[in-house]
Amino acid sequence: MSATPFDSAHLHRLFPAGDLAKLFSDSAEVRAIMIVVGTLAKVQGDAGLIPETAAKAIHRASLELQIDPGALAQGTAEAGSVVPPLLDAFRSLMQAPDYAQYLCQGALPGDLQDCALALRLRQVLAQFEAATEALPGSDDLAALMADLPALREALLCVSHNGDSAEVLRPALGAALNLGDQGWGADRMPLTMLADWAARLIRALAGRAPGNAPLAALKAHAGILGTSLGAVEGSAVARRHVESLILPQLLLATGAALSLAARP
């Protein structure tokens, strides 16, 4: 028995998440955060909030620097988030303290992580849409596809509640091609995503009642979706629950779509 079947050497073809798994790798998360960091510096420079030379240097570094996710493990354990140690590594690798002092000035770590997640979820939804459209049509799939635009609108947005938010939030959203409304304190769009994904898996399993792996994914998704909707406690606790549940639920959805596409 493996911790997760989706990256298991012997189970990954039984539960084939495919290329979707790459979006939930450590390197994908770090890369997405660095994109947000560089874009934030650019819009801060455009707004005159940090020197333009520093903004350009940070943006260029965000495209060029290579940060090892494994080197961030201890810092993540201490901070409770990957963002602080990532920014420390970024500053160190820049080797330009005069510019690095402006890195993510006034930004909140949670907002940076949320923006980076939104970038990856945009690709996730695009893959789900393409895979669903390739299947034979049905009323339940049509209903799910009809709900997708509203889900995209709610989910694909930036979060910025730090300094100069009124100026930077819309600018950052425009630069990343995301909305600027944020997820709100209840982070309801993520719950909406979990519900939509679980519904999709149920619909796919209903089309192939004799498919045991699909039935297993349906049960798995039902438990995960319910767990996310019932989260209580602090925002930090909710983020940790999301980081445990959402990747598994979305990989299960990708695997269900792959299984449904098999002849």
JOHUVEN-V820822 format. One record per residue. RES is the residue in one letter. SS is DSSP state (H for helix, E for strand, - for the rest). PSI is psi in degrees with one decimal (NA if undefined). Layout:
BEGIN
res->RES ss->SS psi->PSI
res->RES ss->SS psi->PSI
END
This chain:
BEGIN
res->M ss->- psi->128.2
res->S ss->- psi->158.1
res->A ss->- psi->-39.2
res->T ss->- psi->136.9
res->P ss->H psi->-16.4
res->F ss->H psi->-24.3
res->D ss->H psi->19.7
res->S ss->- psi->140.5
res->A ss->- psi->-33.4
res->H ss->- psi->-10.9
res->L ss->- psi->-10.5
res->H ss->- psi->-18.6
res->R ss->- psi->-18.6
res->L ss->- psi->-33.9
res->F ss->- psi->77.4
res->P ss->- psi->88.1
res->A ss->- psi->-22.9
res->G ss->H psi->-142.2
res->D ss->H psi->-19.0
res->L ss->H psi->-33.1
res->A ss->H psi->-29.0
res->K ss->H psi->-28.1
res->L ss->H psi->-13.0
res->F ss->H psi->21.9
res->S ss->- psi->161.5
res->D ss->H psi->-42.3
res->S ss->H psi->-35.1
res->A ss->H psi->-39.0
res->E ss->H psi->-46.0
res->V ss->H psi->-43.9
res->R ss->H psi->-42.1
res->A ss->H psi->-41.0
res->I ss->H psi->-40.1
res->M ss->H psi->-35.0
res->I ss->H psi->-44.2
res->V ss->H psi->-43.2
res->V ss->H psi->-47.5
res->G ss->H psi->-39.2
res->T ss->H psi->-39.3
res->L ss->H psi->-44.0
res->A ss->H psi->-41.1
res->K ss->H psi->-46.1
res->V ss->H psi->-29.7
res->Q ss->H psi->-39.4
res->G ss->H psi->-42.6
res->D ss->H psi->-32.7
res->A ss->- psi->-2.3
res->G ss->- psi->18.9
res->L ss->- psi->-23.5
res->I ss->- psi->158.4
res->P ss->- psi->141.1
res->E ss->H psi->-35.5
res->T ss->H psi->-39.8
res->A ss->H psi->-41.1
res->A ss->H psi->-44.9
res->K ss->H psi->-39.5
res->A ss->H psi->-42.6
res->I ss->H psi->-43.4
res->H ss->H psi->-43.0
res->R ss->H psi->-42.7
res->A ss->H psi->-34.3
res->S ss->H psi->-24.3
res->L ss->H psi->-21.8
res->E ss->H psi->-33.3
res->L ss->- psi->146.4
res->Q ss->- psi->117.7
res->I ss->- psi->126.9
res->D ss->- psi->116.2
res->P ss->H psi->-34.5
res->G ss->H psi->-29.9
res->A ss->H psi->-8.8
res->L ss->H psi->-0.8
res->A ss->H psi->-49.7
res->Q ss->H psi->-43.2
res->G ss->H psi->-36.3
res->T ss->H psi->-40.5
res->A ss->H psi->-37.3
res->E ss->H psi->-38.9
res->A ss->H psi->-20.5
res->G ss->- psi->7.7
res->S ss->- psi->149.0
res->V ss->H psi->-17.4
res->V ss->H psi->-50.1
res->P ss->H psi->-48.5
res->P ss->H psi->-30.6
res->L ss->H psi->-44.0
res->L ss->H psi->-36.4
res->D ss->H psi->-44.1
res->A ss->H psi->-39.2
res->F ss->H psi->-49.0
res->R ss->H psi->-43.1
res->S ss->H psi->-44.5
res->L ss->H psi->-25.3
res->M ss->H psi->-34.5
res->Q ss->- psi->38.7
res->A ss->- psi->74.6
res->P ss->H psi->-29.3
res->D ss->H psi->-31.7
res->Y ss->H psi->-39.3
res->A ss->H psi->-22.8
res->Q ss->- psi->-19.2
res->Y ss->- psi->2.4
res->L ss->- psi->120.1
res->C ss->- psi->37.7
res->Q ss->- psi->123.5
res->G ss->- psi->4.8
res->A ss->- psi->152.6
res->L ss->- psi->134.9
res->P ss->H psi->-41.5
res->G ss->H psi->-36.1
res->D ss->H psi->-41.7
res->L ss->H psi->-42.3
res->Q ss->H psi->-38.4
res->D ss->H psi->-42.2
res->C ss->H psi->-42.4
res->A ss->H psi->-38.6
res->L ss->H psi->-39.6
res->A ss->H psi->-38.6
res->L ss->H psi->-42.6
res->R ss->H psi->-36.8
res->L ss->H psi->-28.1
res->R ss->H psi->-42.4
res->Q ss->H psi->-36.4
res->V ss->H psi->-49.1
res->L ss->H psi->-36.3
res->A ss->H psi->-41.5
res->Q ss->H psi->-41.4
res->F ss->H psi->-43.0
res->E ss->H psi->-47.4
res->A ss->H psi->-42.4
res->A ss->H psi->-37.7
res->T ss->H psi->-41.3
res->E ss->H psi->-24.3
res->A ss->- psi->-10.1
res->L ss->- psi->157.1
res->P ss->- psi->139.3
res->G ss->- psi->155.0
res->S ss->- psi->164.4
res->D ss->H psi->-40.5
res->D ss->H psi->-38.8
res->L ss->H psi->-37.2
res->A ss->H psi->-39.1
res->A ss->H psi->-40.0
res->L ss->H psi->-42.1
res->M ss->H psi->-32.6
res->A ss->H psi->-27.7
res->D ss->H psi->-12.9
res->L ss->H psi->-42.6
res->P ss->H psi->-42.0
res->A ss->H psi->-37.6
res->L ss->H psi->-44.2
res->R ss->H psi->-46.4
res->E ss->H psi->-40.6
res->A ss->H psi->-35.6
res->L ss->H psi->-39.1
res->L ss->- psi->82.3
res->C ss->E psi->161.5
res->V ss->- psi->158.2
res->S ss->- psi->126.9
res->H ss->- psi->104.7
res->N ss->- psi->16.5
res->G ss->- psi->-152.3
res->D ss->- psi->144.1
res->S ss->- psi->38.3
res->A ss->H psi->-36.8
res->E ss->H psi->-31.5
res->V ss->H psi->-45.1
res->L ss->H psi->-32.6
res->R ss->H psi->-52.5
res->P ss->H psi->-34.8
res->A ss->H psi->-41.5
res->L ss->H psi->-41.0
res->G ss->H psi->-44.6
res->A ss->H psi->-40.8
res->A ss->H psi->-32.7
res->L ss->H psi->1.5
res->N ss->- psi->45.2
res->L ss->- psi->162.3
res->G ss->E psi->177.7
res->D ss->- psi->17.5
res->Q ss->- psi->-15.6
res->G ss->- psi->172.5
res->W ss->- psi->-9.7
res->G ss->- psi->166.8
res->A ss->- psi->-31.7
res->D ss->- psi->-8.0
res->R ss->- psi->37.6
res->M ss->H psi->-34.1
res->P ss->H psi->-31.8
res->L ss->H psi->-35.9
res->T ss->H psi->-38.8
res->M ss->H psi->-41.8
res->L ss->H psi->-45.6
res->A ss->H psi->-41.8
res->D ss->H psi->-43.6
res->W ss->H psi->-43.9
res->A ss->H psi->-42.3
res->A ss->H psi->-38.5
res->R ss->H psi->-40.0
res->L ss->H psi->-43.7
res->I ss->H psi->-41.3
res->R ss->H psi->-42.1
res->A ss->H psi->-41.4
res->L ss->H psi->-40.2
res->A ss->H psi->-34.1
res->G ss->H psi->-22.9
res->R ss->H psi->-17.5
res->A ss->- psi->71.0
res->P ss->- psi->-19.3
res->G ss->- psi->2.7
res->N ss->- psi->105.0
res->A ss->H psi->-43.2
res->P ss->H psi->-39.3
res->L ss->H psi->-39.5
res->A ss->H psi->-38.9
res->A ss->H psi->-41.2
res->L ss->H psi->-36.9
res->K ss->H psi->-45.6
res->A ss->H psi->-42.8
res->H ss->H psi->-47.8
res->A ss->H psi->-36.9
res->G ss->H psi->-41.9
res->I ss->H psi->-44.7
res->L ss->H psi->-45.8
res->G ss->H psi->-41.2
res->T ss->H psi->-39.2
res->S ss->H psi->-42.3
res->L ss->H psi->-39.2
res->G ss->H psi->-19.0
res->A ss->- psi->9.6
res->V ss->- psi->134.1
res->E ss->- psi->170.2
res->G ss->- psi->-161.3
res->S ss->- psi->166.3
res->A ss->H psi->-35.7
res->V ss->H psi->-44.0
res->A ss->H psi->-40.1
res->R ss->H psi->-40.4
res->R ss->H psi->-40.9
res->H ss->H psi->-40.8
res->V ss->H psi->-42.9
res->E ss->H psi->-41.4
res->S ss->H psi->-24.8
res->L ss->H psi->-37.7
res->I ss->H psi->-48.9
res->L ss->H psi->-47.6
res->P ss->H psi->-42.3
res->Q ss->H psi->-41.2
res->L ss->H psi->-42.2
res->L ss->H psi->-35.1
res->L ss->H psi->-36.5
res->A ss->H psi->-38.3
res->T ss->H psi->-44.5
res->G ss->H psi->-40.8
res->A ss->H psi->-40.2
res->A ss->H psi->-40.8
res->L ss->H psi->-39.8
res->S ss->H psi->-42.2
res->L ss->H psi->-39.5
res->A ss->H psi->-25.3
res->A ss->H psi->-12.5
res->R ss->- psi->143.4
res->P ss->- psi->NA
END
